[in-house]
Amino acid sequence: MKVTVSVIIFLISVIFPDALFCQEISTDRPDQTESPDIVLRNHLQIETGFFYEKDNSNARAKTENYNLPEVLLRYGLLNRLELRFSAFYSREDILTPNGRIRNTGFQPFEIGSKILFYEGSKFIPKISALTEFALPKTGIDEYRLKHISPSFMMLMSNEISDKFELGYNIGYDWNLDDKTTTGVYTISLAYSPYEKISTYLESYGFMQTGTSADFRMDYGITYAFRSNMQFDISSGIGLSDISPDFFIDVGFSLRLPD
């Protein structure tokens, strides 16, 4: 399956050649690195995807996860402020020696905001802050939280040239139900050989209290077939013993109005 995804990504990059760098629509998918860009004021951006992940890291339970779909809504409230809402409808299949367990339904809804602090200059990155809250008493029982769970990320990017951009995030998640914190980092190098096409290679990881570090990497491609529409496809692998084996993700994003 990983080979098939790689072939699809290569074919897309060959079939859709254009010219120049900048894409007018800027999304927070498909990579894990959130962009410091803010959605245009009074515009709504809808970012959707279909996600599959296989996880055999636990010898006693093999897991397959699906998000069908994953949805992020972003609204530009001010020139430097956007509001956000996300909802993932998930299916989790767990195969154990005692049989199969299936959980299907919404994960906890999340609300948040992104604030742009600095537009960036030659050597200083563009900088934004992202704050989100996973809401209690939302989602199905298997995923439901008793307490609100916040997360905070600093989002940065440097334009290296007219074709290369480096994005990176650092932050923390707090789970107030089980009283754990998770440190998160991402770093993504994007290359835009044509106006409508961008590819990326990314490393990211999670460091949760009481467990081993979870390191992963992924790669993907985006194609902006209109100024306000984007298609993407990506795939990734786990690098640590506790990481999932691999994932694939296909998505579509739309900004309204154009």
N, C-alpha and C positions, 0 to 999 in steps of 0.2 A: 504493500500500500504506500509506503514512504517513497518508493521508486516512482510509482504512478503519479503522486503529487508533484515530485520534482520535474517529471516530463511535462505535466500540464503547465507548470510555472514557466518552463523554458519555451513552450509553444506559444503561450500568450505573449511573451516578450518579443517573439519573432513576428507574430501575426499583426501586432498593433504598433508599428513604428510611427513616431511623430517627430517633432523637433522642439528643443528648448527645455527649460527646467521647471518652472513654477506651476503648481496645480492650484487653481483658485479655491477648490474645496480642501479643507484641512481637517482630517479626522483623527480620532483617538484609537483607531483600529487599523490594521489587524495586530500590530505589535503590542507588547506589554508596556512599552514606553509611551506615556501620555505626553502629547504635544503641549507646549506652553501657549499655543495659539488659542484665541477666544473666538467663538462663533460671532458673526456679524450681528450688530445690534438689531433687534426686532426680527431676527431670523430664527427659525426652528430647524435644527439638524437632527435627522433620524438615522441612527447607525445600528444596523441589524446584522446578525450572523447565525450560522449553523455550525455547531462545534461538536467534535467527537474526540474522545480521549480514551486510551487503553492503559491500564495500570496493573502490572503484575509484580509490583515491588513487595507486596505482602504474600509470602509463600502460602498462607492459609486462606487467602481470599483474593480472587481475581476480579477486577472492577472495570466496567466500561461506563463512561459518562457521556451524556448527550445534553447539549443545550439547544432546544428546538422551539423557539429561537432564543437568542440573547438580544436584548433591545436596550439602547442608550438614547435618551432624548436630551438634547442640549439646546438651551434657549439663550440668545444674546440679550441680556437685560440692559446692560450698559456697554460702552465701548471697551471697558476693561473688566467686565464681569459677566459670567454666564451661570445659569442655573442648570442643574442636572437631575435626571431621574433614570434609574436603571432597573430592569426586571429580567430575570433569567428563568425560563420554564425548562426544567431539567428532568432527565430520566437517568437514574443510577441503577445499574445492574451489577449485583455482587454475587459471585459464584463461590460458595463455600462447600466444605465436605458434607454439610448437612442439607445442601440444596441451594436454590437461587432466591435472592432477596431483590425486590424491585421497589424503588422509591420514585414516584412521579409527581411533579407539581412545581410550584414556584418556590424559588429560594427567597430569603428575605429581601424586600424592596430596599433600594438605596436612594437617598437624596443627597445633594451636595452643591458645591459651587466651585468655580475656578476664577481666580483673580490674577490679572496680568500686572506685574510690578515693574518690569523693565523691558523695553523693546529690543535691547541688545545692541552691541556695537562690534567693532572689528574683533576684539579679543574677549569682551565681556559677553556672557551668554544672555539670550532671552530668558526671562525668569517669570514663572507663575507659581502660584500655590493652589493645590487642590485639596479640599476638605470634603469628606463624604461620611454619611452615617447609615449603617445598616439598621433598619427599623425593627423593633420588637413586635411580636404578635402579628407578623406578616409571613407569608409562605406556609408550606405544609408543616405538619408536626415534626417530621424528621429533621427539618432545617430551621425551625422556628427559634428565635432568640427571646430570652426573657428581658434582656436589657439592651438599650441602644449601644451599638458598637461603632466607634469612630475610627477614621483613618485620616492620615495627613501625609501629603507628598509634595516635595519641592520638584518642579518641572523645569528643565533647562535644555537649551539647544544652542549649538554654534553652527553657523553657516561657514563651512570650510572653503567652499568654492561654489561656482554656479551649478555644480552637479552633485556635490557631496554635502551632507549635513549630519552632524553628530548630535543625538538626543540622549539625555540621561535623566533619571529620576532617583530620588532617595526618600524614604519615608518609613512610617510605622503604621501598623494596624493594631487596635486594641480589642480583644474579645473579653467583654466584661462578664460573660456567663462563666467561662472556665478560667478567667483571670490570667490570660496569656497575652503576650505581645509578640508581634512578628515584624522584624525588620525587613524591608524590601529595597532591592536595588535593581535598576535596569540600565543598560547602555546599548544603544542602537545606532548603527552606521547605515545611513540611507544614501543610495546612488540613483540619480535621475538622468538616464541617458537621453530621454526624450521628454517633450512637454507634458504628455499625458501619462507617462509610465514612470513608476518609482519602484525600486527594489530595496530590500534591507536585510541585514544580518544582525542578530541581537543576542546578547547574553543577559540573563536575569536570574535572581535568586531570592529565596525566603529563608530567614533565620528566626525560627520560633523558639521561644523559651522552652527548655526541657526536651528538645528533639535535635536531631542532626540537621545540618544545613542542607537545603534543597536547591541545587543549581541546575539550570536548564538553558537551552539555546533554541532559537527558531529563526526562520527566514521566510520571506514572502514577497509578494508583488502587488501593487495597486495599479489600476487603470481608470483614469478619469475620462469617461467617454462623453461627458458634458461638463460645463463649468461647475454644476451643482450636483453631479452624480459620480459615484465611484464604486467600482467593483474591486474586491480583493480576495486573495487566496493565500493561505500560509500553512506552514507545518513546523513542528518542533519536536525535540527529543529531550528526555531527562538525562542528566549527567551524574546524579547521585544515586546511592542505593535506595533512597526513599522516594525518588522522583518517579512520576509516571513514565511509561515506556515511550509514548509519542502521542501527538495530537495533530489533527487537521482542522482547518477553519475556513469557511467560505462566507463572504459577507457583501452587503450592499449598503451604501450610504446616500442620503438625499438631503439637500438643504432647500428650505422653502422660505420666502420665494427665491427665485434664481439669483 
